[in-house]
């Protein structure tokens, strides 16, 4: 098999659109579909075929990559695609779906003769657009060489966590990593909101920790978005971050672990969404500290 593949991307939101563009730039034949077609149409300019439905999108695909909202959404779309699926195709499932949902998706793949790869990614809009995502993957050896060129096009590195995609080892690692990302994001917003309440210049706070073990680039990036009001377009939206936070809490509960910070963070993100920030960058959780939308 050559490195040039026919790749279908189902779900062309922030991440899926960037991944589809990089696949096209790498020389693959790319087919795309999105529930809201207007989000897929711009990809035609990059050489992608914009399909009208999932069945048409997956027809003839060597690899199907799903980047949808959650596990149930991925399963629903793949069910709609069944008539067009080719037995033996690789399904790289990149939605952050949660541990239980991954098992359901893997069962669907087995039922329909697909090689299932659990393949969530770490990264937001900017690394996705640059083709520098970190791909976390678990799947059979037979799928690795075939899906490798796809992962090479969308990411800077692939970390294989096992050979059984149904075990969800890649998704488990993704949830652990996201628990840290969300905790830092929410802590950054709370620190800046406290600084505002106490009349502390944010530069004084950032200057006090500069260069020390408490300093980090991610804190400064999120603080910058809040202070500059640069919350759109989102790198990673509040609404999606809340969904991931809930999956993290559920995974902890299912395994006998209380994740108090994750639970509080999910509530905080939900509050920001209720204030009208659901489509903004998750740094907008900052506003959840206030009764009404407040300027940084």
C-alpha positions as CSV (number, residue, x, y, z in Angstrom):
1,X,0.0,0.0,0.0
2,X,1.4,3.4,-0.9
3,X,1.5,6.3,1.5
4,X,-1.2,8.1,-0.5
5,X,-4.6,7.2,0.9
6,X,-8.2,8.1,0.6
7,X,-9.1,9.5,4.0
8,X,-12.6,10.5,5.2
9,X,-12.9,13.1,7.9
10,X,-16.3,13.1,9.6
11,X,-16.7,16.3,11.7
12,X,-15.0,19.4,10.4
13,X,-15.2,21.7,13.4
14,X,-12.1,23.5,14.9
15,X,-10.0,20.3,15.0
16,X,-11.5,18.3,12.1
17,X,-11.2,21.0,9.6
18,X,-7.5,21.6,10.4
19,X,-6.8,17.9,10.2
20,X,-8.5,17.6,6.9
21,X,-6.5,20.5,5.4
22,X,-3.2,19.0,6.6
23,X,-4.2,15.6,5.1
24,X,-4.9,17.3,1.8
25,X,-1.6,19.1,1.9
26,X,0.2,15.8,2.5
27,X,-1.2,14.5,-0.8
28,X,-4.0,12.3,0.4
29,X,-7.4,12.2,-1.3
30,X,-9.6,13.7,1.3
31,X,-13.4,13.4,1.7
32,X,-15.2,15.4,4.4
33,X,-18.6,15.6,5.9
34,X,-20.1,17.8,8.7
35,X,-23.6,18.0,10.2
36,X,-23.6,21.7,9.3
37,X,-22.4,21.6,5.7
38,X,-21.3,25.3,5.8
39,X,-18.4,24.2,8.1
40,X,-17.2,21.7,5.5
41,X,-17.6,23.7,2.3
42,X,-14.5,25.8,2.7
43,X,-12.4,22.6,2.6
44,X,-13.3,22.3,-1.1
45,X,-10.7,25.1,-1.7
46,X,-8.1,22.8,-0.2
47,X,-9.0,20.0,-2.6
48,X,-11.3,18.0,-0.4
49,X,-14.5,16.4,-1.7
50,X,-17.4,17.7,0.4
51,X,-20.0,14.9,0.8
52,X,-23.7,15.4,1.4
53,X,-24.0,12.5,3.9
54,X,-21.8,10.2,5.9
55,X,-22.5,7.2,3.6
56,X,-21.2,9.1,0.6
57,X,-18.2,10.5,2.6
58,X,-16.8,7.1,3.6
59,X,-17.3,5.4,0.2
60,X,-13.9,4.1,-0.9
61,X,-12.0,5.3,2.1
62,X,-8.9,3.6,3.3
63,X,-9.1,5.4,6.6
64,X,-12.1,7.0,8.3
65,X,-11.2,9.6,10.9
66,X,-14.0,10.8,13.2
67,X,-13.7,14.1,15.1
68,X,-17.2,14.7,16.4
69,X,-18.6,16.1,19.7
70,X,-18.8,12.9,21.8
71,X,-19.1,9.1,21.7
72,X,-22.9,9.0,21.0
73,X,-22.5,11.5,18.1
74,X,-19.6,9.4,16.6
75,X,-21.7,6.2,16.8
76,X,-24.7,7.9,15.3
77,X,-22.7,9.2,12.3
78,X,-21.0,5.9,11.7
79,X,-24.3,4.1,11.8
80,X,-25.5,6.4,9.0
81,X,-22.3,5.7,7.1
82,X,-22.7,1.8,7.2
83,X,-23.8,1.3,3.5
84,X,-20.7,3.1,2.3
85,X,-18.1,1.5,4.6
86,X,-15.5,-0.8,3.1
87,X,-14.7,-4.0,5.1
88,X,-11.1,-3.8,6.3
89,X,-11.0,0.0,6.4
90,X,-9.3,1.6,9.4
91,X,-11.4,3.7,11.7
92,X,-9.3,6.2,13.6
93,X,-11.7,7.5,16.3
94,X,-10.3,10.9,17.5
95,X,-13.3,12.2,19.3
96,X,-12.8,12.5,23.1
97,X,-15.5,10.0,23.8
98,X,-15.0,8.7,27.3
99,X,-13.9,5.2,28.4
100,X,-17.4,3.5,28.2
101,X,-18.2,5.0,24.8
102,X,-14.9,3.7,23.3
103,X,-16.0,0.2,24.1
104,X,-19.3,0.8,22.3
105,X,-17.5,2.2,19.3
106,X,-15.0,-0.7,19.1
107,X,-17.9,-3.1,19.2
108,X,-19.5,-1.3,16.2
109,X,-16.2,-1.5,14.3
110,X,-15.9,-5.3,15.0
111,X,-19.5,-5.8,13.8
112,X,-18.8,-4.1,10.5
113,X,-15.3,-5.4,9.8
114,X,-13.4,-2.2,10.5
115,X,-9.9,-2.0,12.1
116,X,-10.5,0.2,15.1
117,X,-7.9,2.6,16.4
118,X,-8.6,4.6,19.5
119,X,-6.9,7.9,18.6
120,X,-7.6,11.0,20.6
121,X,-5.3,13.9,20.1
122,X,-3.7,16.5,22.5
123,X,-3.7,20.0,21.2
124,X,-5.9,22.9,20.3
125,X,-6.6,25.0,17.2
126,X,-3.1,26.3,16.7
127,X,-1.2,23.0,16.8
128,X,-4.0,21.4,14.8
129,X,-3.6,24.0,12.0
130,X,0.2,23.5,12.1
131,X,-0.1,19.7,11.9
132,X,1.6,19.5,15.3
133,X,-0.9,17.5,17.4
134,X,0.2,14.8,19.7
135,X,-1.7,11.6,18.7
136,X,-2.4,9.1,21.4
137,X,-3.3,5.8,19.7
138,X,-4.2,2.2,20.5
139,X,-5.0,-0.4,17.9
140,X,-3.9,-3.6,16.2
141,X,-0.6,-4.0,14.5
142,X,-2.4,-4.5,11.2
143,X,-3.7,-1.0,11.3
144,X,-0.6,0.9,12.4
145,X,1.3,1.0,9.1
146,X,-1.9,1.9,7.2
147,X,-2.9,4.7,9.6
148,X,0.6,6.0,10.1
149,X,0.7,8.4,7.2
150,X,-2.6,10.0,8.5
151,X,-1.2,10.5,11.9
152,X,2.1,11.9,10.4
153,X,0.0,14.5,8.5
154,X,-2.0,15.8,11.5
155,X,0.6,15.4,14.3
156,X,4.2,15.9,15.2
157,X,4.3,12.6,17.2
158,X,2.3,9.5,17.8
159,X,2.3,7.7,21.2
160,X,1.0,4.1,20.9
161,X,-0.5,2.9,24.2
162,X,-1.6,-0.6,23.3
163,X,-2.8,-3.0,20.6
164,X,-6.5,-3.2,21.7
165,X,-8.4,-0.1,20.8
166,X,-11.4,-1.4,22.7
167,X,-9.5,-1.2,26.0
168,X,-9.4,2.6,25.6
169,X,-5.9,3.0,26.8
170,X,-5.3,6.1,24.6
171,X,-8.6,7.6,25.7
172,X,-7.6,7.0,29.4
173,X,-4.3,8.8,28.8
174,X,-6.2,11.7,27.1
175,X,-8.5,12.1,30.0
176,X,-5.6,12.2,32.5
177,X,-3.9,14.8,30.3
178,X,-7.1,16.9,29.9
179,X,-7.7,16.8,33.7
180,X,-4.4,18.7,34.0
181,X,-5.1,21.1,31.1
182,X,-8.6,22.0,32.5
183,X,-7.3,22.5,36.0
184,X,-4.6,24.9,34.9
185,X,-7.1,26.8,32.7
186,X,-9.6,27.2,35.5
187,X,-6.9,28.1,38.0
188,X,-5.6,30.8,35.6
189,X,-9.1,32.4,35.4
190,X,-9.6,32.3,39.1
191,X,-6.2,33.8,39.9
192,X,-6.9,36.7,37.5
193,X,-10.4,37.2,38.8
194,X,-9.1,37.3,42.4
195,X,-6.5,39.8,41.3
196,X,-9.2,42.0,39.9
197,X,-11.3,41.7,43.0
198,X,-8.3,42.6,45.3
199,X,-7.0,45.4,43.0
200,X,-3.8,43.6,42.2
201,X,-2.2,44.3,38.8
202,X,-2.0,41.0,36.9
203,X,1.5,42.0,35.8
204,X,2.5,42.0,39.4
205,X,1.2,38.4,39.8
206,X,2.9,37.2,36.6
207,X,6.1,39.1,37.5
208,X,6.2,37.5,41.0
209,X,6.2,34.0,39.6
210,X,8.3,34.7,36.5
211,X,11.1,32.2,35.9
212,X,10.2,30.1,38.9
213,X,8.7,26.6,39.3
214,X,5.2,28.1,39.5
215,X,5.5,29.8,36.1
216,X,4.4,28.1,32.9
217,X,3.7,29.1,29.3
218,X,0.1,27.8,29.4
219,X,-0.8,30.1,32.3
220,X,0.6,33.1,30.4
221,X,-1.2,32.1,27.2
222,X,-4.6,31.8,28.9
223,X,-4.0,35.0,30.9
224,X,-3.2,36.8,27.7
225,X,-6.4,35.7,26.0
226,X,-8.4,36.9,29.0
227,X,-6.7,40.2,29.3
228,X,-6.8,40.9,25.5
229,X,-10.3,39.7,25.1
230,X,-9.1,37.4,22.4
231,X,-11.5,34.6,23.2
232,X,-12.7,34.1,19.6
233,X,-12.0,32.1,17.5
234,X,-11.7,29.5,20.3
235,X,-8.6,27.4,20.6
236,X,-10.7,25.0,22.6
237,X,-14.3,26.0,23.3
238,X,-15.9,26.3,26.8
239,X,-18.8,24.0,25.8
240,X,-16.4,21.2,24.6
241,X,-14.2,21.7,27.7
242,X,-17.2,21.2,29.9
243,X,-18.1,18.0,28.1
244,X,-14.6,16.7,28.6
245,X,-14.6,17.7,32.3
246,X,-17.8,15.7,32.8
247,X,-16.2,12.6,31.2
248,X,-13.2,13.0,33.5
249,X,-15.4,13.1,36.6
250,X,-17.4,10.1,35.3
251,X,-14.2,8.1,34.7
252,X,-13.0,8.9,38.2
253,X,-16.3,7.9,39.8
254,X,-16.5,4.6,37.8
255,X,-13.1,3.7,39.2
256,X,-13.6,4.8,42.8
257,X,-11.8,8.1,42.7
258,X,-13.3,11.5,43.7
259,X,-12.1,14.3,41.4
260,X,-13.3,17.4,43.3
261,X,-11.3,19.9,41.2
262,X,-12.6,18.4,37.9
263,X,-16.2,18.4,39.2
264,X,-15.9,22.1,40.3
265,X,-14.2,22.9,37.0
266,X,-17.0,21.4,35.1
267,X,-19.5,23.5,37.0
268,X,-17.4,26.6,36.4
269,X,-17.4,26.0,32.7
270,X,-21.1,25.3,32.7
271,X,-21.7,28.6,34.4
272,X,-19.6,30.4,31.8
273,X,-21.5,28.8,29.1
274,X,-24.8,29.8,30.7
275,X,-23.5,33.4,30.6
276,X,-23.1,33.2,26.8
277,X,-19.5,32.1,26.5
278,X,-20.0,28.5,25.3
279,X,-18.4,29.1,21.9
280,X,-15.5,31.1,23.2
281,X,-12.1,29.8,24.3
282,X,-12.2,27.9,27.5
283,X,-10.2,30.7,29.1
284,X,-13.6,32.5,29.2
285,X,-14.3,30.4,32.4
286,X,-12.7,33.5,33.9
287,X,-16.2,35.1,33.7
288,X,-17.7,32.4,35.9
289,X,-16.2,34.2,38.9
290,X,-18.6,37.1,38.4
291,X,-22.3,37.4,38.5
292,X,-22.3,39.1,35.1
293,X,-19.9,39.4,32.3
294,X,-17.0,41.6,33.5
295,X,-14.1,43.2,31.6
296,X,-10.6,41.8,32.6
